Amino acid sequence: MFIKNKYYKWYTNIIQQSLTRVKSNEYELHHIIPKCVGGTNEPSNLVYLTFREHFLCHRLLTKCFLNSVKANRMFSAMCMVKSTKLKRSIKNSKDYYYYRKLGIKFLTGTKHTDLTKQKIKNALTGKKHTEERKNKIRNTLSKLNTGSGNPNSKTWKVYNNMTKDFFICKGDLLEQCRKRGISGYLLMEKHRKNKPPSISGKTAHWVLKLLS
């Protein structure tokens, strides 16, 4: 999958330095083995890189990845995003850093207008999950929790790292969370992917712990 050259060494060095990082606005999520060649969303395949590191890693992949066609396509996609401030495509990691910081600044605190919300609603109305997608969701929910009549139901402790509040539930995790204004789906997703708790919103600092 990789060519063991100097570019591969540089790539692995960047990855090794980022293994202990946690999610932040200063970082972007990077798949060590790209998804386009079978890389997964498992925590072991994900790292947080700075904007410049992320750009450099994709540049290095074009030099050390056996599937050079796909590596070049991924890198080209990063370069083809144009900035109205730069007036040109992204050419280097410095440009990429500037563009990403600019984008975050413009998006922070923005909200959809009623017109945009209606457009999103219209676009989603009538869409249905495929049977394959339904089965995937069904299997995930069956393994993780839920429903009082589910033979696979588990007992969970839901607690807040900040306030130390907690409650115990079995088989009705989503319903119990909903009553308290917490997103059970978000907690389950973060638990499944072994991600840190949210630091903002209604689910801030709430986490799950499997009891049985």
CORUR-V140680 format. One record per run of one state. SS is the DSSP state (H for helix, E for strand, C for the rest). FROM is the first residue (numbers start at 1). TO is the last residue. Records with the same first field share a line. If there is no record, write none. Layout:
SS: FROM-TO / FROM-TO
//
This chain:
C: 1-1 / 3-5 / 18-26 / 32-34 / 38-42 / 66-67 / 80-81 / 84-87 / 90-92 / 108-113 / 125-130 / 145-154 / 161-165 / 171-172 / 180-183 / 193-205 / 211-212
E: 2-2 / 27-31 / 46-50 / 65-65 / 82-83 / 88-89 / 155-160 / 166-170 / 206-210
H: 6-17 / 35-37 / 43-45 / 51-64 / 68-79 / 93-107 / 114-124 / 131-144 / 173-179 / 184-192
//
